[in-house]
Amino acid sequence: MNKYNPPRMNPSSLRSRFATRFLRTLSKINAQKPTSSSSPTEIFRRYRRIKAAADKSMAYSVRSRRTWSRAMLWKLRTRPCGRRSVKTSTIIKSREARKTRHEKQNKNTTTTTTTTTGEDGVVFGVEADELRELVPGGEAMDLYNLLDETAHYIKCLTTQVQVMKKIADFYSP
Amino acid sequence: MSSRRSRSRQSSGSRITDDQIIDLVSKLQQLIPELRGRRSDKVSASKVLQETCNYIRNLHRQVDGLSDRLSQLLASTDTDSDQAAIIRSLLME
């Protein structure tokens, strides 16, 4: 190759798009350090912002090509992070409440129910519902799209974890 | 069409066949480290979905932990000058 640059990965790959965006946001978050930057509240706040930044960077890197990334972007935009420190226990409770309500709903409607029999005759309705809770935007997907989106979501999550791990290792003493 | 097909989800528009679903399930199976490499006829679809849920939850937990770690690490560093080095080393992988 006659390229001047040393061989590197495709600059427009998901991984490098995510890494660039995420690092940029990290700098911004870091630049807003108040004087008491190591108080537990401050660290918690920063943790929330970093987590939101990671999700946002990933969703933006995928753009709106995927239902889950669109759903995630919508969720991130309509729920301001940082100021409101919602306790995780509240989130879990409301998630479970939604789940039981959702399961009750599914029993009545047939269009959103995921009772498809696989090759071995097993109906995987409950697991699919669980999956719906985990994949952003999953509630509105039919089984086929759910499986498809899940595969892509997992790929992106693993990229996210890899990049974040590298960054954390880089900054570790 | 066999009765099995008619029990399938009443799709809105295109007919999604059982085979397509099975294909997707086995594609998912390959992504999950726990189940990768096992013969797809030995792993039931519901097991694949179950393991998928567990795997996604695991990944979420990892992201949480890493965000936490980063929030503590960033407390004492300045990121700007390092960015280029990080990106380069990331991309070199």
HADDOCK unambig.tbl for C-alpha pairs under 7 A between the chains (distance, minus, plus):
assign (segid A and resid 8 and name CA) (segid B and resid 91 and name CA) 5.99 0.50 0.50
assign (segid A and resid 8 and name CA) (segid B and resid 92 and name CA) 5.61 0.50 0.50
assign (segid A and resid 9 and name CA) (segid B and resid 91 and name CA) 5.50 0.50 0.50
assign (segid A and resid 9 and name CA) (segid B and resid 92 and name CA) 6.72 0.50 0.50
assign (segid A and resid 16 and name CA) (segid B and resid 91 and name CA) 6.86 0.50 0.50
assign (segid A and resid 23 and name CA) (segid B and resid 83 and name CA) 6.80 0.50 0.50
assign (segid A and resid 27 and name CA) (segid B and resid 79 and name CA) 5.56 0.50 0.50
assign (segid A and resid 27 and name CA) (segid B and resid 80 and name CA) 6.10 0.50 0.50
assign (segid A and resid 30 and name CA) (segid B and resid 74 and name CA) 6.60 0.50 0.50
assign (segid A and resid 37 and name CA) (segid B and resid 75 and name CA) 6.04 0.50 0.50
assign (segid A and resid 38 and name CA) (segid B and resid 75 and name CA) 6.29 0.50 0.50
assign (segid A and resid 43 and name CA) (segid B and resid 71 and name CA) 5.99 0.50 0.50
assign (segid A and resid 43 and name CA) (segid B and resid 72 and name CA) 6.44 0.50 0.50
assign (segid A and resid 46 and name CA) (segid B and resid 71 and name CA) 5.62 0.50 0.50
assign (segid A and resid 47 and name CA) (segid B and resid 67 and name CA) 5.59 0.50 0.50
assign (segid A and resid 47 and name CA) (segid B and resid 68 and name CA) 5.23 0.50 0.50
assign (segid A and resid 47 and name CA) (segid B and resid 71 and name CA) 5.04 0.50 0.50
assign (segid A and resid 50 and name CA) (segid B and resid 67 and name CA) 5.77 0.50 0.50
assign (segid A and resid 50 and name CA) (segid B and resid 71 and name CA) 6.96 0.50 0.50
assign (segid A and resid 51 and name CA) (segid B and resid 64 and name CA) 6.75 0.50 0.50
assign (segid A and resid 51 and name CA) (segid B and resid 67 and name CA) 5.44 0.50 0.50
assign (segid A and resid 111 and name CA) (segid B and resid 10 and name CA) 6.55 0.50 0.50
assign (segid A and resid 114 and name CA) (segid B and resid 9 and name CA) 6.90 0.50 0.50
assign (segid A and resid 115 and name CA) (segid B and resid 9 and name CA) 6.72 0.50 0.50
assign (segid A and resid 116 and name CA) (segid B and resid 8 and name CA) 5.22 0.50 0.50
assign (segid A and resid 116 and name CA) (segid B and resid 9 and name CA) 6.04 0.50 0.50
assign (segid A and resid 117 and name CA) (segid B and resid 8 and name CA) 6.96 0.50 0.50
assign (segid A and resid 118 and name CA) (segid B and resid 18 and name CA) 6.76 0.50 0.50
assign (segid A and resid 118 and name CA) (segid B and resid 22 and name CA) 6.86 0.50 0.50
assign (segid A and resid 118 and name CA) (segid B and resid 45 and name CA) 6.64 0.50 0.50
assign (segid A and resid 120 and name CA) (segid B and resid 44 and name CA) 6.99 0.50 0.50
assign (segid A and resid 124 and name CA) (segid B and resid 46 and name CA) 5.15 0.50 0.50
assign (segid A and resid 127 and name CA) (segid B and resid 46 and name CA) 6.60 0.50 0.50
assign (segid A and resid 127 and name CA) (segid B and resid 49 and name CA) 5.89 0.50 0.50
assign (segid A and resid 127 and name CA) (segid B and resid 50 and name CA) 5.88 0.50 0.50
assign (segid A and resid 128 and name CA) (segid B and resid 49 and name CA) 6.73 0.50 0.50
assign (segid A and resid 130 and name CA) (segid B and resid 53 and name CA) 6.99 0.50 0.50
assign (segid A and resid 131 and name CA) (segid B and resid 53 and name CA) 5.66 0.50 0.50
assign (segid A and resid 144 and name CA) (segid B and resid 21 and name CA) 6.11 0.50 0.50
assign (segid A and resid 147 and name CA) (segid B and resid 24 and name CA) 6.20 0.50 0.50
assign (segid A and resid 147 and name CA) (segid B and resid 25 and name CA) 6.96 0.50 0.50
assign (segid A and resid 148 and name CA) (segid B and resid 24 and name CA) 6.58 0.50 0.50
assign (segid A and resid 151 and name CA) (segid B and resid 28 and name CA) 5.71 0.50 0.50
assign (segid A and resid 154 and name CA) (segid B and resid 56 and name CA) 6.84 0.50 0.50
assign (segid A and resid 157 and name CA) (segid B and resid 59 and name CA) 6.65 0.50 0.50
assign (segid A and resid 161 and name CA) (segid B and resid 62 and name CA) 6.83 0.50 0.50
assign (segid A and resid 161 and name CA) (segid B and resid 63 and name CA) 5.97 0.50 0.50
assign (segid A and resid 164 and name CA) (segid B and resid 66 and name CA) 6.50 0.50 0.50
assign (segid A and resid 165 and name CA) (segid B and resid 66 and name CA) 6.69 0.50 0.50
assign (segid A and resid 167 and name CA) (segid B and resid 86 and name CA) 6.99 0.50 0.50
assign (segid A and resid 168 and name CA) (segid B and resid 69 and name CA) 6.95 0.50 0.50
assign (segid A and resid 168 and name CA) (segid B and resid 70 and name CA) 5.82 0.50 0.50
assign (segid A and resid 171 and name CA) (segid B and resid 73 and name CA) 6.53 0.50 0.50
assign (segid A and resid 172 and name CA) (segid B and resid 73 and name CA) 6.82 0.50 0.50
